[in-house]
Amino acid sequence: MKFTLLIFAAFAGCIMPSLAEVTIDEQAFGKSLGGWKKNDKSIAEYSLSGADYRTYKPEFSPTPEGGIFVSVRIDNVRGWLATNDHATLEITVNPKGAVVSAQSNIAIQGRSIKSDVILGAADATKTIVNPDFAVQVGADLVANLSAKLLRENIVEAGRVSFPAVIRHNFNHLFQAIRVEVPPVAQAVADEPAANEPVVAAPNPPTEVKTPAPVLPTTPTPPSEGGTAPVLEIKPYR
């Protein structure tokens, strides 16, 4: 019985990663940015650092490993008489929900400023959604992009803040990652635990009682006035 349960557990461990589905909760992501309220509920508009920005609903595509590639477009809204700036944020999420890589690109006045590909931790592929890895990826992405933006001598407030806005979107996008396991796979994974044999509790130890010691009987002396027994000694012949 125990061997059978081990087989079921091993089988469930093999199929769980392949059956799990990684998605982005679009509603949660949009709500964190103020809600999908513009352009037929596909754009969220908000203000940060005194400038106006808009984020479009993310686009997805599956990866060969079973994860997803997510692309998000972000605009710096500069006003009626100015041309908006554009940026993209791209992240790759593995089947367990960990951020494997991230990259961003900013287009300002015909110039393209592209970050390096920021890779997650080496053991991110073995870890289910870990905020520490995401925080490090986001920080490295902003640092890399800000350094390249600084070389372009950008001084306009809305443009200088663009890397921070990308980080803002990255943080909320990570929080919207969902790893869903189909009910059938979850039932298979839970079955060994449900059918685990119940081990009876051991019986309490039996109390051993030591018998009381038997004391020697003291001969009763003859009562007063009675006759003591006479020991007869026969002569040796």
C-alpha positions as CSV (number, residue, x, y, z in Angstrom):
1,M,0.0,0.0,0.0
2,K,2.8,2.4,0.9
3,F,4.6,1.7,-2.3
4,T,1.5,2.4,-4.3
5,L,1.1,5.8,-2.6
6,L,4.6,6.7,-3.4
7,I,4.0,5.9,-7.1
8,F,0.9,8.2,-7.0
9,A,2.9,11.0,-5.4
10,A,5.7,10.7,-7.9
11,F,3.2,10.7,-10.8
12,A,1.5,13.8,-9.4
13,G,4.8,15.6,-9.0
14,C,5.6,15.0,-12.7
15,I,2.3,16.1,-14.1
16,M,1.7,19.1,-11.9
17,P,4.2,21.5,-13.5
18,S,3.1,20.5,-17.0
19,L,-0.6,21.0,-16.2
20,A,-0.2,24.3,-14.3
21,E,-1.2,27.4,-16.3
22,V,0.6,30.7,-15.8
23,T,-1.5,33.8,-16.5
24,I,-1.7,37.5,-15.8
25,D,-4.7,38.8,-13.9
26,E,-5.6,41.7,-16.2
27,Q,-8.3,43.1,-14.0
28,A,-6.0,43.1,-10.9
29,F,-3.2,44.7,-13.0
30,G,-5.6,47.4,-14.4
31,K,-7.1,48.1,-11.0
32,S,-3.6,48.8,-9.5
33,L,-3.1,51.5,-12.2
34,G,-6.5,53.1,-11.7
35,G,-8.7,50.9,-13.8
36,W,-9.2,50.1,-17.5
37,K,-11.3,53.2,-18.2
38,K,-10.2,54.5,-21.6
39,N,-10.5,53.3,-25.2
40,D,-13.1,50.6,-24.7
41,K,-11.6,49.7,-21.3
42,S,-8.2,48.8,-22.7
43,I,-6.2,51.8,-21.3
44,A,-5.4,52.9,-17.7
45,E,-4.4,56.5,-17.2
46,Y,-2.6,57.8,-14.1
47,S,-0.2,60.5,-12.9
48,L,3.2,60.0,-11.4
49,S,5.9,62.6,-10.4
50,G,3.8,65.4,-11.9
51,A,3.4,63.8,-15.3
52,D,0.7,61.9,-17.0
53,Y,1.0,58.3,-18.3
54,R,-1.1,55.6,-19.8
55,T,-0.7,51.8,-19.8
56,Y,-2.3,49.5,-22.4
57,K,-3.6,46.0,-21.6
58,P,-0.8,43.5,-21.8
59,E,-0.3,41.1,-24.7
60,F,0.7,37.5,-24.1
61,S,2.4,34.6,-25.9
62,P,3.4,31.2,-24.6
63,T,7.0,30.1,-24.3
64,P,8.3,26.7,-25.3
65,E,8.9,25.8,-21.6
66,G,5.2,26.4,-20.7
67,G,5.5,29.9,-19.3
68,I,4.4,33.2,-20.9
69,F,6.0,36.2,-22.5
70,V,4.3,39.5,-21.6
71,S,4.6,42.8,-23.4
72,V,3.1,46.1,-22.0
73,R,3.0,49.4,-23.8
74,I,3.4,52.6,-21.8
75,D,3.0,56.2,-23.0
76,N,4.2,59.5,-21.6
77,V,1.2,61.8,-22.4
78,R,2.8,65.2,-23.1
79,G,-0.1,67.3,-24.1
80,W,-2.1,68.4,-27.1
81,L,0.7,70.1,-29.0
82,A,3.5,67.6,-28.2
83,T,4.2,64.1,-29.4
84,N,3.9,61.4,-26.8
85,D,6.8,59.3,-25.8
86,H,6.4,55.5,-25.8
87,A,8.0,52.6,-23.9
88,T,7.6,48.9,-23.8
89,L,8.1,46.5,-20.9
90,E,8.7,42.9,-21.6
91,I,9.0,40.1,-19.1
92,T,9.3,36.3,-19.4
93,V,7.7,34.2,-16.7
94,N,8.5,30.5,-16.3
95,P,5.8,27.8,-15.6
96,K,6.2,28.3,-11.9
97,G,5.5,32.0,-12.0
98,A,9.0,33.2,-11.5
99,V,10.3,36.2,-13.6
100,V,13.1,34.8,-15.8
101,S,14.0,37.9,-17.6
102,A,12.9,41.5,-18.2
103,Q,13.7,44.2,-20.8
104,S,12.5,47.7,-21.6
105,N,12.7,50.1,-24.5
106,I,12.0,53.9,-24.5
107,A,11.4,55.9,-27.7
108,I,11.9,59.7,-27.2
109,Q,12.0,62.1,-30.2
110,G,13.0,59.4,-32.6
111,R,15.7,58.1,-30.3
112,S,15.5,54.5,-28.9
113,I,16.9,53.8,-25.5
114,K,16.9,50.0,-24.9
115,S,17.9,48.3,-21.7
116,D,20.0,45.2,-21.4
117,V,18.2,41.9,-20.9
118,I,18.0,41.6,-17.1
119,L,18.1,37.9,-16.0
120,G,16.5,36.6,-12.9
121,A,18.4,34.6,-10.2
122,A,20.1,31.4,-11.3
123,D,17.7,29.3,-9.2
124,A,14.5,31.2,-10.2
125,T,13.5,28.3,-12.5
126,K,13.2,26.1,-9.4
127,T,11.2,28.5,-7.3
128,I,7.6,29.3,-7.2
129,V,6.8,33.1,-7.3
130,N,9.5,34.7,-5.2
131,P,9.2,38.5,-4.6
132,D,12.9,38.7,-3.8
133,F,13.8,37.7,-7.4
134,A,11.3,40.2,-8.9
135,V,12.5,43.1,-6.7
136,Q,16.1,42.5,-7.9
137,V,15.1,42.2,-11.5
138,G,13.1,45.4,-11.3
139,A,15.8,47.3,-9.6
140,D,18.5,46.2,-12.1
141,L,16.2,47.1,-15.0
142,V,15.6,50.6,-13.8
143,A,19.3,51.2,-13.0
144,N,20.3,50.0,-16.4
145,L,17.7,52.1,-18.2
146,S,18.3,55.2,-16.1
147,A,22.1,55.1,-16.8
148,K,21.4,55.0,-20.6
149,L,18.8,57.7,-20.4
150,L,21.2,59.9,-18.5
151,R,23.7,59.8,-21.4
152,E,21.1,61.3,-23.7
153,N,20.9,64.5,-21.6
154,I,17.1,64.2,-21.1
155,V,15.8,66.9,-18.7
156,E,12.0,67.0,-19.2
157,A,10.4,65.8,-16.0
158,G,8.0,63.3,-17.6
159,R,10.8,61.7,-19.6
160,V,13.3,61.6,-16.7
161,S,10.7,59.8,-14.6
162,F,10.0,57.2,-17.4
163,P,12.2,54.5,-15.8
164,A,10.4,54.9,-12.5
165,V,7.1,54.5,-14.3
166,I,8.3,51.4,-15.9
167,R,9.3,50.0,-12.5
168,H,5.9,51.0,-11.2
169,N,4.3,48.9,-14.0
170,F,6.7,46.0,-13.5
171,N,5.9,45.8,-9.8
172,H,2.1,45.6,-10.4
173,L,2.5,43.3,-13.3
174,F,4.5,40.8,-11.1
175,Q,1.8,41.0,-8.4
176,A,-0.8,40.0,-11.1
177,I,1.0,36.8,-12.0
178,R,-1.2,33.8,-11.3
179,V,-0.3,30.1,-11.4
180,E,-3.5,28.0,-11.8
181,V,-3.6,24.2,-11.3
182,P,-6.5,22.4,-13.0
183,P,-8.9,20.6,-10.5
184,V,-8.1,17.2,-11.9
185,A,-4.4,17.6,-11.5
186,Q,-4.9,19.0,-8.0
187,A,-7.1,16.0,-7.1
188,V,-4.4,13.6,-8.2
189,A,-1.8,15.5,-6.2
190,D,-4.0,15.4,-3.1
191,E,-5.1,11.8,-3.4
192,P,-2.0,10.1,-1.8
193,A,-2.4,12.4,1.2
194,A,-6.1,11.6,1.5
195,N,-5.5,7.9,1.3
196,E,-2.6,7.8,3.6
197,P,-3.0,4.9,6.0
198,V,-4.0,5.9,9.5
199,V,-1.5,4.7,12.1
200,A,-3.2,3.7,15.4
201,A,-1.8,5.3,18.5
202,P,0.3,2.9,20.6
203,N,-1.4,1.4,23.6
204,P,-0.4,3.0,26.9
205,P,2.1,0.9,28.9
206,T,0.5,-1.5,31.3
207,E,1.3,-0.7,34.9
208,V,3.1,-3.5,36.6
209,K,2.2,-3.9,40.3
210,T,4.9,-5.3,42.6
211,P,3.4,-7.8,45.1
212,A,3.8,-6.8,48.7
213,P,6.6,-8.8,50.5
214,V,5.5,-11.7,52.6
215,L,6.7,-11.2,56.2
216,P,7.6,-14.3,58.4
217,T,5.0,-15.3,60.8
218,T,6.0,-14.8,64.5
219,P,5.0,-17.8,66.7
220,T,2.3,-16.9,69.1
221,P,3.5,-17.3,72.7
222,P,1.5,-19.6,75.0
223,S,-1.2,-18.0,76.8
224,E,-0.8,-17.4,80.6
225,G,-1.6,-20.4,82.7
226,G,-1.3,-22.8,79.8
227,T,1.1,-25.7,79.5
228,A,4.1,-25.3,77.2
229,P,4.8,-28.2,74.9
230,V,7.4,-30.7,76.3
231,L,10.2,-31.9,74.0
232,E,10.9,-35.5,74.7
233,I,14.6,-36.6,74.3
234,K,15.2,-40.3,73.8
235,P,18.6,-41.8,75.1
236,Y,21.0,-43.0,72.5
237,R,21.4,-46.7,72.4
